[in-house]
């Protein structure tokens, strides 16, 4: 993701757009016995876009409402040496192709897993001075946040760092658990329909989302400890502002009612989120 990327489409504030996405392997894997070394690793974690939003200016916030995520009938999984939590002990790379039927993944003959469609990579262009950031890296602009709550019905809020925002997304999953511990979810190509809205005078330190009457502050950093602390401190600021509590009361509230969750621990930056019911933020419009 980069401020230098040429937009493929220009849209207006309030428009609804459908993105066609590859899976995280750029649809290169079609069989479980495929030779992994033959893959083009420069094509991992692609994002479709970017789109230029006419009214979006540096300093604004882009609200992205995820209307639908349409997926196919097969998901791909892969893990191996130097990949995921067990990358230091795995001796060989394995590929698994999993059928999707009746809203479930047929993982084995005995195990089915309900689908949980979500977007792994979604973000705006980073600030010009930061140059290009790989689609595999999450940061303040969004990117590879791999957050299971970025799903249908979610409103995601991203900072606008350059004119037009330059929104891009990809790396969709049919299902994934918090952590993404093997280094991938149930990877699928998808069609993602979103509505974009530009918010003026709405400054945010990191991306956040609203879903099912919960608000989650999302933070990414080199270590999970740093990401967790950042997400928590940013939620304290939100509580101070919209619940009219002081910092002592805000951190007590988060200790009682907040949920600190791991989004992923396998990317170059780790991602955590602090989740709180919206009912505590009575002044949030």
N, C-alpha and C positions, 0 to 999 in steps of 0.2 A: 504494500500500500504506500502511495506516494503522492505528493502534491503535483508531481510531474506527469502523472498518468492522464492520458487523454480520455475524456468522458465518452462513453458509447451512446449516451442518451441524455437529453435535457428535459427535466420535468418541472412542474410548478408546485408551489406549496399546496398541500392537500391532495395531490395526485396519488392514484393507486397504480402500482407497477408489479409485473410478474417477472422474477428472475429465473432463468433456467440455469441450473448448476450441475457441474460434474460431481462425482464423489471425490473423496480426498486423494484418491489415486489417479485422478483425471480419467476414470473409467478404463484404466489400463489392465486391470485384473479381471479375467473372465473365467478362470478355472483354478481349482485348489492345487493342481500340480504345476502351475505356472512357475517359470524360473524367475525368482525374485531379483537376481542380479541383472536381468534384462530390463527392469523397469527404469524409466527416466526419472530419477529422484529430484530433478529440477522442476518437475511438474506436480510435486506433492502439495496438497492443501491450496488448490486454486480458489480464487474468489471471482465471481462474475461481476462485471462493472468496469469502472465506476459510473454512477449516474451523477449528473450535475443538477442540483436543486436551485432554481433561479433566485429565490429570495434569501438563500442561506449565506450569511456573512461570517467572517471570523469573529468568534466570541459568542455566537448564537448556540443554541442546542437543537439537535435534530431528533424529533420524536418519530420513532419507527413502530407502527402498529402492525404486528404480524397477523395477517388475516388467515392464511392457510399455508400448509406445507404438504404438497402432494408427492408421494414417493412410489417407486416401482415395487416389484415382487421379490427382489433378492437383495440381500445385504452382504457386504464383504468385511471380514475381520482379518487382521494380521498382527503377529507379534514375533519377537525373536531377540537375538543378541543385541545389546545396546538400545533396546526399545522398551519403554515402560518400566514399571517397578521391578520386574524380574529380569530385566535386560542384562544384569551382571551374572546370571546363572544359566540362562537359556543357551542351549548349544546350537540350535538350528531355528530357522525362520519357518513359521507355519502360516498357511492361509486357510481360512474357513469361509465357505459360501453358505449363507443361511437363507432358506425360503421364508417369505412373509405371506401368511394366509390368515384371513379372518381376524385382522388387527393383532396378530401375534407373530413373534419370531419362533420358528420351529428349530430350536437350538440343538436338541437331540431328539431321539424317539420318545424320551421320557420327560424332557424339559421344554416348556414353552414360556416365552417371556412377552408380556404385553408391550406393544409399541409405545414409545414415548418420543414422538417426532420433535427434533430440536435442531437449532442452527449452531454449528461450532464456530464458524468464522463470520463475523459481521463487524464492520467498523467504517469510520470515515478516514480521510487522509490525515496523516500526522502533520504537525507543523513543518513548514518548509525547511527550517534549519536542522530538523532531524533526518532529512533525506528519506530514503526508502526503508520500510520495515517489512520484513518477510510476513506473508500471510500466516505463517506458523507461529508468530510471536504476538501474544497479547500485551497491551500497554494502555496508556491513557486514552488512546484513540479507539479502543475496542480491540478488534482483531480476533485471534484464536482463543477466545475466552472459554469456550467449551463449557458453557453453563447450562445445565439441564432445564432451567426455568426460561430460557430464550426459546419459546415455543409458541404454538398457536394461541392467540388471545393475549399475548404479552405486549405491553408497551415498553420499548427499549429507548433509553435516552442517551445520545452520544454527543460529545462536543464537536462543534464545527471549528476546525482549525485553519481552513483555507476557504476561499470563495467557492461557493457551490457545494461544499461539504465533501463531495466525491465519495458517495456511499457504495460499498461493495459487500458481497456476502457469498458464502459457500460452505463446504464441509458439513453437509447435513447428515443427521443420524436418524435411523428408525428407532433406536433405543440406545441409551447410555446411562451408566450409573455415575453418581458424583465421584470425581477423581480421575476417570478415564484411565484406569491403572494399567491396562495392557498397551496403551498408546493410541488406541482407536476405539470408537464405538461401532455400532452397526452401520457401516458407511454406505450411503446411498446417493445416487443422483436425485435431484428434486426440482420441483417448480414451487417457488416461494412467492406468495403474493403479499405485498406490504403497502401501507399507506404512510406517506411522509408528511410531516408538519414541522414548520420552523417556529421555534420559540425564541422570542427576543427577551433580553434582560433576564436571563434564566441561567445563571452561572453554576456549573457543577465541577467538582474536583476530579471525579472519575465517572465512568458509565454507571447507570443504575437502571432498574426495571421495576415495573408495577405489574403484578399478576395475581389474580384471585384474592384481592383485598390485602396483598402483602407488597411491601416495598423492599427491594434488595439493593444495597450499595455494593458494586463490584470493583475489586482492586486486583492488580497484577504487579508482581515484583519478582526479584531474583530468588527470594526464598518464600516459602509458604508463611513463615512467621511474619515477615514484612507485609505480605499481602493481607493477612488476617488483621494485623494491627491497623493498616491503612483503611480497610473496609469498616472496621469498628469505629475508628476516629472520625471517619466521614459520616457515619450514621449518627454519632454523638452530635455533630454539627447540625444535622437534619432535625434531630429531636429538640435541640436547644431552640432552633428557629421555629418549628411548627407545633411543638407541644408546650412551648413557653416554660421549659424547665431549665435549671442551671446545669452545669457540666456534671456535678456530683449526682444530681437526680437522674440525669440522662444516662450515665453509665450504670447506675443502679437499675434503671428500667431495662436496659439492654441485657443486663445480667439475669434479670427475671423473665423477660418476655422475648428477647432477641434470640435468633438462631444463627450461629456462626457456622458456615458450611464451606466445605472444600468444593471448588468447581473442577479443577484439574491440577495434577501434580507432575505432569509429564512433558510440558513444554519448556522452552528456554526461560520464560517467566512463569511463575506459578500463579494461580488465580483462586481467590477466596471471595465470599460474599457474606454480608451481614443482612439478615432478613428480619423484618419487624411488621406486625400487623398494622395496617393503615389506620385503624381506629384510634390509635394513640396520637395520631398527628391531626388533631381536630382543626387546625388552621391551614392545612394543605389544601389548596384549591385544585 
